[in-house]
Structure formats: C-alpha cells, structure tokens
C-alpha cells in the first residue's frame, strides 16, 4: 500500500520548471511540506507556485545547481527552517541547447562543460550536499530526472545524451553506497510537452507524438507521477531508473 507523505519534507531543486513544478504540486497534495528552488530569473514563478500549493510550511529558496557554494547555502537555509532531516531530494534542474549530432564543431568545449556542470555535476553535488540530512531521516530518497537520451543516444545534443547516461550510472553507484538509509532512483522521460528544449516546434511535437506507441507526448504530470511513485509505492526499489516515455524508446 502506498505510504502517506504527511509531514515529510521534500526538496525539489529546479522546482519552478515544468517537471519540477508538477512534482512539487503532487508532493504537496500527498501531504508533504515542499521546498522549491529557483534562480534569479525564476523567483517570481517559484513564489507563485509555492503560494498555490495545498497545505502549509512550503518554502522557496534560491540555488544555482552548478554552484556548490550556492547548494551549501541552500542546505543551511533549509536546516534553519526544517532542522537536520530531509526525506526526499528531487533533482529536476537541467539545461540543454540543441546541437545537430553531425555538427561536431558546434559542440564546443564551453557548451560541453556547461552541459555537464548543470546536468551531471550539479545533481551529484546536490546529493553530496544533502546526503547527511537524508541519512538523518533514516528513510531518505533521491530521485534524479534523467532521459531516454542516455540510453538511445538520440537527443538534443551528444553532450546531453552523455550527461544523462552519466546520471543513470550515478543512480546505481550512489544507491549502493547510500543504502540502507537512503534510496536513489531515476526517472527517464522521453519527449515531454514543456518548454525545456529551446526552439522545439509544434511540428516536431506532432511528429514525436505520432511516432510514440501511446500516440502522445508526456505531460509534466506524467513524469511527476513517476517521481511520486518512487516515494510512495516503490518502497523496495533503489538504483533503478524508471523509463516513462510512452514506449518511444521501443
């Protein structure tokens, strides 16, 4: 039977984005107290989201996923409000920039470094930062947002695919070393109907939906539901990445 999240504490890094916001909403509806992070550009969106969540005690806090000093400040702010324990960490922050796979010169060193700093190093640094608080709860959970691009090698850029493959490996490695106090899970979407990928056209979305066995794109809520399941239903799972793609990777 799914467990209740009443009085559990959940931190959603990247909580003002499409998947992050949907995840924060589902966790709050399930009874959790939720903290969502934002950058300088997304502060208003995060505040609006937090004000709309059911329940009380929700927080919005600034953080830059690629800046460890910022994550440490986030940890200190969260401890000041919630104490030393944290039940759930959701790594929903991410970045991409489309680069045709055949255009090797366009994928320059600066873009590669940023892609890994945000999409891989940032997730690792967040887990490293909050591992003591997750362990203190004695029932901690990390959920990282991955992508089927890490398995198929098809995505917005080769660097993005590689970073997401790295998240899948990190999920396995950290699940082993953080057990039994903390479980580590991943959720890998296919094409999601959000504005995450810059320049993605309605025509692309229509083609993607038509070539997906379930004949539609994922919604942010589809992915958030899988994240919620990691916390409420899949209690004996760790080190596993759930594919939520409507069959697109088949």
N, C-alpha and C positions, 0 to 999 in steps of 0.2 A: 504494500500500500504506500502511495506517495506520502512523504512526511510534510508536516506544516513548516513554513518558514517564519512563523510568527516570532518576533523578537530576534531573528537572525540578522546579522549585519553583512551587507553586500556592497562591495566597491566595484563600480563599473567605470573603468578607465576608457575614455572615449565615449562617455555616456550621452553626449549631446548629438552624436551622429545617428544615422538611421538604425542600424542594428543595435547599437548601444542604448539608444533611447527606448526602443521596443523592449529590450531586455530589462532596463530599469523599471519600465511600466509593469511588466509581468511579475517581476520580483516583488514590487510594492503591492500589487494586487494579491499576491500569495502571502502577504503579511510581513515581509522583510522591511527593515529600515535600509534605505539605499543612499549611498553617496555617489554622485556622478562628477566626473572631472570635466574640465573644459580648458581650452586655450583662450588667449586674449580675444580672438575673433569669435569664439562661440560662447562667451559668458552669458549673453542675453538668452540664447537658446537653452542653455543649461538651467538658468533661473526659471524660465517659463516651464520647462519640463518638470523641475522639482516641485514647483507650485501646483502642478496638475496631478501629482501622484497621490493616490489614496493613502491614508494613514498619516503618521506624523514622524518627526525626527529625521527627515531626509536632509541631505547636505549637498551643496555644490562647492567644489574646491578646484583651484587652478592646478594644472600639471602639464608638463611637456614630456611626453613619453620618451623622447630621445635624450633627455637631460636628467642624469641620475640625481644631481643636486635637487632638482625640482621634485623628483619622486621621494627623496628623503624628507623634504619639506612637507609633502603631502602626507607621508606617514606620521610625522609629528603632529600635524593638524588633526588627522583622524584620531590619533591616540588622545589628544586633548579633548575631543568631543565624545569618543566612544570607549576609551580605555584601551587595554593592551590586546584584546582579542578581536579577530576578524574571521567570519565564517566563509565568505565567498569573495574571490577576486575574479572579475571578468576582464580580460584583455581584449577590448573591442576597438582600440585606437589603431589606425592604419593609414597608409598612404600609397597611391600609385600614380603613375604617369604612363600613358600608352606609348610604347615604342615598338614598331614592327620588328619581329624577331629576326628578319633577314638583314636589318639595318644595324650592323654591328657597331659602326662608328657613332650612331646616335645614342647608344647606351654607354655614355662616357663615365669616367671614374667618379665624378661628383654625384651623378644620379645613382649609380650603383651604391655608393657609400650611404646616401640618404635613404635609399630603399631598405638597406639592411639595418641602418640605425633606427628607423621607425618601426619596421615590420618584424625584425627579429631581435636585435639587441634591446630594444625598448621593452618587448614582452619579457625577455629574460631578466632585465634589470628590475622590472616591476615585481616579478616573482621573488627575486633575491631580496628586494627591499621589504616585502610583506610576508615572507616566509615565517619569521618569528611570531607575528601576530596570528597567522593562520594556524601555526602549531599550537599557539596558546589556546585556541578554541577547542582543540582536541578533536575537531571534526571539520577540518578545513577543506576547501575545494578551490581549485584554479580551473577556469575554462578559458582557453585561448581561441580566438577566431582565426581559423586557417583558411584554406581554399582548395577546391579540387585542382586548381592550377599547380599545386605542389605535387600532385600525382600524375596529372596528364601532361604537364609541360606546356600547356596551352593557356595563355593568359595575357594580361595587358603588356607584360614585358618578360624577358627571360629572367631578369633580376627579381621580379616579383614572384615568379614561379619558384625560383630557388629559395627565396626568403620563406615562402610558405612551406616548402618541403622541409626547411630547417625547423619550422615551428612543430611539424609533425614529429620529427626526431627529438626535439626538446621535450615534447609532451611525454614520450616514452622514457627518456632519461630521467627527467625530474619526477615522474611518477614513481620510479624505482627508489630514488634517493630520499624523497619526502614522505614515503609511506612509513608507518600506517596513519600518522596524524593528519596528513594532507593528501587528498586525491588530486590528480592532474588529468584533465580531459581536454579534448579539442573538438571544435565543430567546424566542418569544412563545407561552406556553401558552394553552389555553382554560380550562375548569374542571378543577382539579386536586384530587384526593382527599386534601387535607390540611386542617388546621385554620386555614388562613390567614385566611379570611373569617369574622369573628365572627358567630355566630348562624345559620350556614348549616345548614339542617335536612336530615335524611335524605330527606325528601320532595322537597326542591329537588334534591338529588343524583340521585335516581331520575328526576325529570323531565329533568334535564340529560343524563343518560346516554341516555335514550330518544330525545331529540331530536338526538343526535350521530350522524353516519353510522356510526361504528365501534361505537356502542352501549355505550360505557363511558366513564367518566371517565379522565383521565390519572392515572397514578401519579407520585409524585415521581421515581421511577427513569426513567420515560419522558422527563421533562424533563432529568434529569441526563445521560441517554444522548446527547441532542442537544448539550448543553454539551461532553461528552467528544468528540463527533464534530468539533466546531469545532477542537479541539486536535490530533486525531489523523488525521482523514480529509479535512477540508475545507480543505486547506492553501493553496489558491489563492483562497479566499473572504475578502472583507473588505467592511465596510459593509452587510452583508446581515443581515436579521432572519429567522430560521427560524420558521415557524409550525408548532407541534406541538400540534394541537388535535383530532385525530381527525376532522377535517372539519367541526367545529362552525361555523366561520365561512363555510361554503359557502352 
